[in-house]
Amino acid sequence: MPEDRFILLEPGAARPGRIPLPPAFAVKAMADDTEGRLSLLEVTVAKDIPRHTHHQADECIYVLDGVLEIEFDDRTHSAPKGTFVLLPHGVPHALRRASDPPPRVLQISSPGGWEHYVEDLIEAGPAVLTDGELDPAKINPIAARYHVSYHVQE
């Protein structure tokens, strides 16, 4: 019944997942909550997210605070507070911090499941980093399970 899926989160609250996530990630709606239709996360973009392609999920981002820089299909866009962007699947993009403090965004992925990808990356820990930054070659084995591929520079 639809009322069985009603969720009301107090300010600052997040849905509990398989593992605790760092404060930069707050899951508001999980794929299980929405019958797989979407995932909604509040994210502080503390690290730049390298160029990658979602092969199945569309990604929507609404900037709550700060400025996010978005590289989409070889063009760079500045997204200040209040900006909405739809990143359709199949098109390469990258996300970068363009403000201090770093931007805070709402991220909606459809279909859902993005929260599980984040959990897997957090569990991998430093194994997906090189010199403290996300390393596309190290992320790809995890990302592939979620139909995402990071572009590896040669």
N, C-alpha and C positions, 0 to 999 in steps of 0.2 A: 504494500500500500504506500502511496506517495508520502503520507504523513509519517511513516516509519523512517523516511530519509531526511526529515527536517533537521537542520543543524543551525544552531545559533551560537556563535563564538563571541565572547566578550572581547573588548579591545585588548590587543596584545596576545590573545590566545591563538593556539594553533592545534591542528589535528595531530594526534599521536601517530607515529609511524612505526615501522619495524625497528628502527634505531633512532636515538635522539639526534636531531640535526643541530648544527651550529646556529647561533642567533641570526645569521645572515639569511636563513631560510625559514619561512613560516608557512606550512601547508595549511591552506584554508579549506580546500575541498580536494579530496582524493578521488582517483578513478573509481574506487569502490563505492564512494558516496553518490556518484553520478551515473551509475550503471555503465561506466567506461567512456562516457561522452566527453568529459573534460577533467582537467586538473587545474587548480588555481593556487598559486603560490605568491607570497609577498617576499621579494628578494632584494637584498642590498647587493648591488653589483660591485663587490669589493675587489674582484680580479677580472681582468679583461677576458672575454670569452672568444677564443680563436674562431676563425672562419670555419663554418660547418654548414651542412645541409641536412634538413629534416626530410626524410623520404616519405613519411606518412602523415605526420602531425603538422597542422597549422599552428602558429604561435602568435598570440596577441600580447602586446605589452602596453601598459598604461603607466606613464611616469608619475609617481606620487611626489617625489622630491628630487632635487638635483638635476643634472643634465646627463643624458645617456647619448653616446655617439653610436650610430648604427651604420654599419657598412652593409649595403644591400645591393646585390647584382652590380658590383663594381662602382657604386656611387656611395658617398658618405653623407649622412644626414645628422643634424643636431636635433635632439629631442629633449627640450626642457620640460619642467613640471607642467602637467596637464596634457602632454602629447600622448596620442594613441597611435600605435602602429600595428598593422597586420603583416606578418611574415609568412606568406603561403609556403606550403611544403614544396620541395623541389628547387628552391632558389637559394644559392649560397648567401650567408650573412655572418657578420661578426658583431659583437656588442662590446663597447668599451666605456670605462668611466671617463666622464668629461667634466667632473666637478669634485670638489672636496668640501664637505664629506661626499662619499660616493653616492650615485643615484640609488633611489629606492623605487622599485617598480612592482606592479601587479603583473604576473605572467599567467596567461591562460593557454593551455595546450589542449588541442582537440584532434584526435581522441586523447583521452587521459592516460596517465601512467608516468608522467614526468617526475612525480615525487619518488618513484622507485629508482629512476635513473640517478637522481640526486643522492639517494641513500647509498646506491652502489658506488658512486664516486667518493662519497665521504668515507665509506668503508675501505676503499682502496688507499686512502690517505696520501702520503708523499709519493707513492708508487706512480701516480699520474702527473707528477710535477718534475720539471727540470729547472734548476735555479729558482725555485719558488713560484714558477709560473706553470699554468696548465700546458701540458705537452700533447699536441694532437696525436702523435704516434702512440703515446702511452694510453690515451683516452679511448682510441678507436676500438679496441677489443670489447670494452664495456659499452660504448655507444652503439656498436653494431646490434646489440641485443634490443635496442630501442629504435632501430631504423634511422640512426643518425650517423653521419660520417664527417670527421674533421679533416680538413685539407692539410696535408703534410707538405711543407716546403722542402724542396730538395737542395 
